[in-house]
Amino acid sequence: MSRPRPDVTVIIAAYNAMPYVTGSVGSVLEQSLGGDRIELIVVDDGSTDGTAAELDRIAEQAGPGMRVVHQANSGGPAGPRNLGLEQATGRYVYFLDADDRIGPEALERMVAAADENGSDVVLGRIVGEGGRRAPQSMFRRNQPKTDVFASRVYWTLNPMKLFRRELIDRLGLRFDTGLSIGEDQPFVATAYLQAAAISVVADYDCLYWVAREDGNNITAQEHGARMRIDLFRMMAGLVAEHVPAGPGRDTLMHRHFAVELRDAVLQLSREPQRDVQDKLLHELSDLVTLHWSEGLGARLPAVVRLRCHLIRHRLLDELLTLVRWELDRGAASYGITTLAATAAALPDLLVEGGRAYALHPYFRDSTLNIPDDCYDITDELRARHRVDSAEINTAGLRLTGHAYIHRIATRDVTTELVLRKRGTDTEHRLPVHHTATPGLGAEEDGGLHDYDVAGYDATIDLASLTAGMWDISLAVGAQGIVKDARLGSSRAESVTTATTMLVTDAGTAVALFTTKPYGNLTLDVGETRHRVLPRLRVTGAKWSATGPATLAVSGRCTLESLPGGALTVRAKGPKGAEQTVPVEPSASDGTFTVQVPCTTAGEWELTLRLAVAGKEWSVPVPPQASLKPARWQRLGLPWYAKPLPGRDVLTLRVGRVELLKAVRGRLKR
């Protein structure tokens, strides 16, 4: 009996991958998706270290779900992957390197994401092992449906992703065997651009990038300038061909100017012959000029703009100086692993006229006249902040914490609290009290920058806010530079993420909550989204032992605060008569029990009521099936209180027993 069509074909190209290939293959065979839904094709690309024999051994034990193909060495992973594609039968294809492995639930989660969202490509979160760096920016949160323009997925162009087989066949996608480096980039980029949707699984470690002890990960090997330039030319041309000029193209070009162009320049600097360097620089100059746009330049970091300026103007000596300067500071090698090393690698700054300039080589050199824009890092600076406390009551919301602009000393501080009403242009700016923060940032910046006046203390007057959703930000300012920062995503452990709600003295409901998925602080004024009534609950009612005809009503109020005496249990009687008993919820959990006398004749309807400044919220005391009639004596005469059936709210009839009716009733029994 033939096997059903698998959901996923996993393709592994293996060359001299011992002992890593054992773990790589094992991670596929142990998937929670199930062996009957997985097809594993491993192509041994002429290994000489025992990889071939190990694969045959595993395949013999694994059964029909695993197939090993042996071929002569092709010189790279493109050929083996293409061969695997020719033999694949799964609905989806997943590529895995022989020195990496996948998490036990990786394929199950990625297939589910593709099926649920109609996605053609699914990225699973990547983590590094053994010191290998893995991309992170695109894995901040799950993204059921996205694309290359609305997310950071384009910044990872490795093929270790789930691809819909129909997309691969429709586009005729194959890996470029003419490229010895970056052969995966045209494949992945084209799939991205043509995908109906892209999904990101960020809440599970799907792929483990393993750093080999012998350093033979293919991505760790050096390649010459010619190969790097060819890759840059191909990828920039691919983007230009598929994406019209404008912001979308600039978004994707950013990646290739920041990464592939940088690597090409680094390899150019290592060419031993001056004439070869000069020739390669002319070639790069033509490419950069061809694909340059003002929109792209605005997206690039200052050092990349500087690099491009030197390339476009064919300033070889200056370009080589910049490369050496970067290498000396550790900036181009990406070998920085500590905060202190990162701080040391950053250039000194000049703050002038509300702008910050990085003092890269040739800044304001009168012989070169390089524009200041090539050094302006103002837009690259980020505010760092934390909320230390968020205390809300009927008087207002008080926030404390710290905020500063990274690398900008806290002199001439002008930080303000900013409230913005969603869907409008309305904005309130409130002054903050600046507080001392000695030693702040010393550890992360190696003490290079002084953030000793970064604290803030501010109170928001809730009465000043109209109904709506108000997002809370800081305009963090120092030395004329201002950065906007949404508050809340960074917070002390003592600051809860739970929604806190209250009613002010003016009768306005206010909720302080955190947004999803980022956890920023927002105020909901006037029950735009958060309602008062779910915060009021009656849990029971029974006759009390404290006295005759006294009803003990229990419940819970989870409002953070409310005006004194505003919460009551109300008994509404005949002709508008009303009796109220104040409720004081427990400070710890909001529970309460109140004693409600039920001794006045009439029909009385019981509710839990919150009334403030002419506004009212009420919750009915529900009928209690176990509540029996109560009887007692008053001045020697019998009285009763009994619940009336068929009502949505607990209603008691209270009255004096009529003796004649009582006697007749007994005689009829």
Solvent accessible surface area in square Angstrom, and as a share of the most:
residue,aa,sasa,rsa
1,M,244,1.09
2,S,99,0.64
3,R,87,0.32
4,P,92,0.58
5,R,152,0.56
6,P,6,0.04
7,D,20,0.10
8,V,0,0.00
9,T,0,0.00
10,V,0,0.00
11,I,1,0.00
12,I,0,0.00
13,A,18,0.14
14,A,1,0.00
15,Y,106,0.40
16,N,37,0.19
17,A,1,0.01
18,M,65,0.29
19,P,93,0.59
20,Y,47,0.18
21,V,0,0.00
22,T,52,0.30
23,G,39,0.38
24,S,1,0.01
25,V,0,0.00
26,G,18,0.17
27,S,13,0.08
28,V,2,0.01
29,L,75,0.38
30,E,132,0.59
31,Q,11,0.05
32,S,60,0.39
33,L,10,0.05
34,G,23,0.22
35,G,53,0.51
36,D,91,0.47
37,R,95,0.35
38,I,10,0.05
39,E,13,0.06
40,L,1,0.00
41,I,0,0.00
42,V,0,0.00
43,V,0,0.00
44,D,5,0.03
45,D,4,0.02
46,G,22,0.21
47,S,20,0.13
48,T,115,0.67
49,D,61,0.32
50,G,39,0.37
51,T,0,0.00
52,A,28,0.22
53,A,70,0.54
54,E,25,0.11
55,L,0,0.00
56,D,69,0.36
57,R,112,0.41
58,I,16,0.08
59,A,22,0.17
60,E,150,0.67
61,Q,137,0.61
62,A,40,0.31
63,G,29,0.28
64,P,113,0.71
65,G,17,0.17
66,M,12,0.05
67,R,89,0.33
68,V,29,0.17
69,V,28,0.16
70,H,88,0.39
71,Q,51,0.23
72,A,86,0.67
73,N,77,0.39
74,S,63,0.41
75,G,64,0.62
76,G,27,0.25
77,P,22,0.14
78,A,5,0.04
79,G,20,0.19
80,P,1,0.01
81,R,10,0.04
82,N,25,0.13
83,L,50,0.25
84,G,0,0.00
85,L,1,0.00
86,E,111,0.50
87,Q,62,0.28
88,A,6,0.05
89,T,69,0.40
90,G,0,0.00
91,R,77,0.28
92,Y,1,0.00
93,V,0,0.00
94,Y,1,0.01
95,F,0,0.00
96,L,3,0.01
97,D,25,0.13
98,A,7,0.05
99,D,15,0.08
100,D,2,0.01
101,R,82,0.30
102,I,5,0.02
103,G,1,0.01
104,P,85,0.53
105,E,64,0.29
106,A,0,0.00
107,L,0,0.00
108,E,74,0.33
109,R,87,0.32
110,M,1,0.00
111,V,3,0.02
112,A,41,0.32
113,A,15,0.11
114,A,0,0.00
115,D,72,0.37
116,E,140,0.63
117,N,30,0.15
118,G,39,0.38
119,S,0,0.00
120,D,10,0.05
121,V,0,0.00
122,V,1,0.00
123,L,2,0.01
124,G,5,0.05
125,R,71,0.26
126,I,9,0.05
127,V,40,0.23
128,G,34,0.33
129,E,58,0.26
130,G,74,0.71
131,G,74,0.71
132,R,41,0.15
133,R,145,0.53
134,A,21,0.16
135,P,31,0.20
136,Q,116,0.52
137,S,33,0.21
138,M,3,0.01
139,F,16,0.07
140,R,171,0.62
141,R,94,0.34
142,N,65,0.33
143,Q,17,0.07
144,P,81,0.51
145,K,132,0.56
146,T,18,0.11
147,D,61,0.32
148,V,4,0.02
149,F,95,0.40
150,A,79,0.61
151,S,22,0.14
152,R,101,0.37
153,V,0,0.00
154,Y,3,0.01
155,W,56,0.20
156,T,5,0.03
157,L,5,0.03
158,N,19,0.10
159,P,1,0.01
160,M,9,0.04
161,K,3,0.01
162,L,1,0.00
163,F,0,0.00
164,R,52,0.19
165,R,33,0.12
166,E,97,0.43
167,L,0,0.00
168,I,0,0.00
169,D,78,0.41
170,R,133,0.49
171,L,54,0.27
172,G,51,0.49
173,L,13,0.07
174,R,88,0.32
175,F,5,0.02
176,D,49,0.25
177,T,97,0.56
178,G,70,0.67
179,L,24,0.12
180,S,54,0.35
181,I,25,0.13
182,G,10,0.10
183,E,10,0.05
184,D,22,0.12
185,Q,16,0.07
186,P,21,0.13
187,F,2,0.01
188,V,0,0.00
189,A,0,0.00
190,T,21,0.12
191,A,0,0.00
192,Y,5,0.02
193,L,37,0.18
194,Q,70,0.31
195,A,21,0.16
196,A,88,0.68
197,A,11,0.08
198,I,1,0.01
199,S,1,0.01
200,V,4,0.02
201,V,12,0.07
202,A,7,0.05
203,D,86,0.45
204,Y,39,0.15
205,D,38,0.20
206,C,1,0.00
207,L,1,0.01
208,Y,42,0.16
209,W,31,0.11
210,V,23,0.13
211,A,31,0.24
212,R,28,0.10
213,E,173,0.78
214,D,81,0.42
215,G,41,0.39
216,N,78,0.40
217,N,8,0.04
218,I,67,0.34
219,T,99,0.57
220,A,69,0.54
221,Q,74,0.33
222,E,122,0.55
223,H,28,0.12
224,G,33,0.32
225,A,0,0.00
226,R,100,0.36
227,M,82,0.36
228,R,36,0.13
229,I,0,0.00
230,D,46,0.24
231,L,3,0.02
232,F,0,0.00
233,R,90,0.33
234,M,69,0.31
235,M,0,0.00
236,A,0,0.00
237,G,29,0.28
238,L,20,0.10
239,V,0,0.00
240,A,29,0.22
241,E,138,0.62
242,H,74,0.33
243,V,10,0.06
244,P,108,0.68
245,A,81,0.63
246,G,27,0.26
247,P,102,0.64
248,G,23,0.23
249,R,58,0.21
250,D,11,0.06
251,T,32,0.18
252,L,0,0.00
253,M,1,0.01
254,H,34,0.15
255,R,23,0.08
256,H,0,0.00
257,F,0,0.00
258,A,15,0.12
259,V,34,0.19
260,E,7,0.03
261,L,0,0.00
262,R,31,0.11
263,D,23,0.12
264,A,0,0.00
265,V,1,0.01
266,L,23,0.12
267,Q,15,0.07
268,L,0,0.00
269,S,30,0.19
270,R,113,0.41
271,E,44,0.20
272,P,123,0.77
273,Q,105,0.46
274,R,130,0.48
275,D,98,0.51
276,V,48,0.28
277,Q,16,0.07
278,D,55,0.29
279,K,142,0.60
280,L,9,0.04
281,L,0,0.00
282,H,69,0.31
283,E,38,0.17
284,L,0,0.00
285,S,3,0.02
286,D,83,0.43
287,L,15,0.08
288,V,0,0.00
289,T,76,0.44
290,L,129,0.64
291,H,24,0.11
292,W,49,0.17
293,S,41,0.26
294,E,146,0.65
295,G,33,0.32
296,L,0,0.00
297,G,5,0.05
298,A,83,0.64
299,R,105,0.38
300,L,3,0.01
301,P,42,0.26
302,A,0,0.00
303,V,34,0.19
304,V,7,0.04
305,R,24,0.09
306,L,0,0.00
307,R,7,0.03
308,C,0,0.00
309,H,27,0.12
310,L,0,0.00
311,I,0,0.00
312,R,87,0.32
313,H,102,0.45
314,R,100,0.36
315,L,46,0.23
316,L,9,0.04
317,D,75,0.39
318,E,33,0.15
319,L,0,0.00
320,L,18,0.09
321,T,42,0.24
322,L,0,0.00
323,V,5,0.03
324,R,135,0.49
325,W,51,0.18
326,E,9,0.04
327,L,63,0.32
328,D,123,0.64
329,R,75,0.27
330,G,20,0.19
331,A,40,0.31
332,A,10,0.07
333,S,69,0.45
334,Y,113,0.43
335,G,54,0.52
336,I,41,0.21
337,T,113,0.66
338,T,77,0.45
339,L,101,0.50
340,A,61,0.47
341,A,44,0.34
342,T,56,0.32
343,A,6,0.04
344,A,67,0.52
345,A,7,0.06
346,L,55,0.28
347,P,16,0.10
348,D,104,0.54
349,L,39,0.19
350,L,59,0.29
351,V,44,0.25
352,E,79,0.35
353,G,80,0.77
354,G,22,0.21
355,R,89,0.32
356,A,0,0.00
357,Y,24,0.09
358,A,1,0.00
359,L,69,0.34
360,H,15,0.07
361,P,21,0.13
362,Y,58,0.22
363,F,39,0.16
364,R,109,0.40
365,D,45,0.23
366,S,94,0.60
367,T,115,0.67
368,L,44,0.22
369,N,117,0.60
370,I,7,0.04
371,P,67,0.42
372,D,49,0.25
373,D,84,0.44
374,C,10,0.06
375,Y,0,0.00
376,D,21,0.11
377,I,7,0.04
378,T,9,0.05
379,D,105,0.54
380,E,70,0.32
381,L,6,0.03
382,R,149,0.54
383,A,21,0.16
384,R,88,0.32
385,H,32,0.14
386,R,96,0.35
387,V,0,0.00
388,D,47,0.24
389,S,28,0.18
390,A,28,0.21
391,E,98,0.44
392,I,14,0.07
393,N,72,0.37
394,T,41,0.24
395,A,82,0.63
396,G,4,0.04
397,L,0,0.00
398,R,110,0.40
399,L,0,0.00
400,T,26,0.15
401,G,8,0.08
402,H,28,0.12
403,A,5,0.04
404,Y,8,0.03
405,I,1,0.00
406,H,25,0.11
407,R,25,0.09
408,I,1,0.00
409,A,16,0.12
410,T,11,0.06
411,R,144,0.52
412,D,112,0.58
413,V,33,0.19
414,T,81,0.47
415,T,9,0.05
416,E,58,0.26
417,L,0,0.00
418,V,0,0.00
419,L,1,0.01
420,R,77,0.28
421,K,39,0.16
422,R,93,0.34
423,G,89,0.85
424,T,67,0.39
425,D,152,0.79
426,T,57,0.33
427,E,69,0.31
428,H,61,0.27
429,R,114,0.42
430,L,45,0.23
431,P,114,0.72
432,V,17,0.10
433,H,121,0.54
434,H,62,0.28
435,T,45,0.26
436,A,79,0.61
437,T,25,0.15
438,P,112,0.70
439,G,59,0.57
440,L,40,0.20
441,G,13,0.13
442,A,46,0.36
443,E,153,0.69
444,E,42,0.19
445,D,4,0.02
446,G,47,0.45
447,G,50,0.48
448,L,108,0.54
449,H,48,0.21
450,D,77,0.40
451,Y,2,0.01
452,D,55,0.28
453,V,55,0.31
454,A,5,0.04
455,G,2,0.02
456,Y,3,0.01
457,D,31,0.16
458,A,5,0.04
459,T,83,0.48
460,I,0,0.00
461,D,79,0.41
462,L,4,0.02
463,A,88,0.68
464,S,62,0.40
465,L,12,0.06
466,T,86,0.50
467,A,65,0.50
468,G,11,0.10
469,M,14,0.06
470,W,1,0.00
471,D,24,0.12
472,I,0,0.00
473,S,1,0.01
474,L,0,0.00
475,A,5,0.04
476,V,3,0.02
477,G,2,0.01
478,A,3,0.02
479,Q,36,0.16
480,G,56,0.54
481,I,3,0.01
482,V,89,0.51
483,K,33,0.14
484,D,81,0.42
485,A,8,0.06
486,R,63,0.23
487,L,0,0.00
488,G,0,0.00
489,S,66,0.43
490,S,44,0.28
491,R,46,0.17
492,A,22,0.17
493,E,181,0.81
494,S,99,0.64
495,V,14,0.08
496,T,83,0.48
497,T,85,0.49
498,A,67,0.52
499,T,42,0.25
500,T,22,0.13
501,M,2,0.01
502,L,0,0.00
503,V,0,0.00
504,T,10,0.06
505,D,98,0.51
506,A,62,0.48
507,G,1,0.01
508,T,34,0.20
509,A,3,0.02
510,V,0,0.00
511,A,0,0.00
512,L,13,0.06
513,F,10,0.04
514,T,26,0.15
515,T,24,0.14
516,K,190,0.81
517,P,83,0.52
518,Y,124,0.47
519,G,18,0.18
520,N,20,0.10
521,L,4,0.02
522,T,0,0.00
523,L,0,0.00
524,D,1,0.01
525,V,1,0.01
526,G,37,0.36
527,E,31,0.14
528,T,69,0.40
529,R,142,0.52
530,H,37,0.17
531,R,134,0.49
532,V,0,0.00
533,L,81,0.40
534,P,105,0.66
535,R,51,0.18
536,L,6,0.03
537,R,129,0.47
538,V,14,0.08
539,T,78,0.45
540,G,16,0.15
541,A,10,0.07
542,K,140,0.59
543,W,60,0.21
544,S,20,0.13
545,A,112,0.87
546,T,104,0.61
547,G,25,0.24
548,P,90,0.57
549,A,7,0.05
550,T,17,0.10
551,L,0,0.00
552,A,7,0.05
553,V,0,0.00
554,S,34,0.22
555,G,4,0.04
556,R,90,0.33
557,C,3,0.02
558,T,51,0.30
559,L,14,0.07
560,E,103,0.46
561,S,28,0.18
562,L,39,0.19
563,P,26,0.16
564,G,84,0.80
565,G,61,0.59
566,A,11,0.08
567,L,3,0.01
568,T,14,0.08
569,V,0,0.00
570,R,33,0.12
571,A,6,0.05
572,K,99,0.42
573,G,12,0.11
574,P,64,0.40
575,K,212,0.90
576,G,60,0.58
577,A,42,0.32
578,E,84,0.38
579,Q,59,0.26
580,T,61,0.36
581,V,30,0.17
582,P,85,0.53
583,V,7,0.04
584,E,151,0.68
585,P,40,0.25
586,S,46,0.30
587,A,115,0.90
588,S,106,0.69
589,D,64,0.33
590,G,8,0.07
591,T,61,0.35
592,F,15,0.06
593,T,78,0.45
594,V,13,0.07
595,Q,73,0.32
596,V,3,0.02
597,P,70,0.44
598,C,12,0.07
599,T,40,0.24
600,T,67,0.39
601,A,53,0.41
602,G,20,0.19
603,E,66,0.30
604,W,15,0.05
605,E,68,0.31
606,L,0,0.00
607,T,15,0.09
608,L,0,0.00
609,R,39,0.14
610,L,0,0.00
611,A,38,0.30
612,V,10,0.06
613,A,76,0.59
614,G,86,0.83
615,K,98,0.41
616,E,87,0.39
617,W,29,0.10
618,S,45,0.29
619,V,27,0.15
620,P,66,0.42
621,V,0,0.00
622,P,50,0.32
623,P,67,0.42
624,Q,39,0.17
625,A,110,0.85
626,S,96,0.62
627,L,13,0.06
628,K,137,0.58
629,P,73,0.46
630,A,16,0.12
631,R,175,0.64
632,W,26,0.09
633,Q,123,0.55
634,R,82,0.30
635,L,172,0.86
636,G,63,0.60
637,L,69,0.34
638,P,31,0.19
639,W,32,0.11
640,Y,44,0.17
641,A,0,0.00
642,K,75,0.32
643,P,32,0.20
644,L,20,0.10
645,P,121,0.76
646,G,87,0.84
647,R,103,0.37
648,D,136,0.71
649,V,19,0.11
650,L,3,0.02
651,T,6,0.03
652,L,0,0.00
653,R,93,0.34
654,V,4,0.02
655,G,10,0.09
656,R,139,0.51
657,V,24,0.14
658,E,104,0.47
659,L,106,0.53
660,L,111,0.55
661,K,132,0.56
662,A,34,0.27
663,V,78,0.45
664,R,137,0.50
665,G,31,0.30
666,R,178,0.65
667,L,141,0.70
668,K,176,0.74
669,R,232,0.85
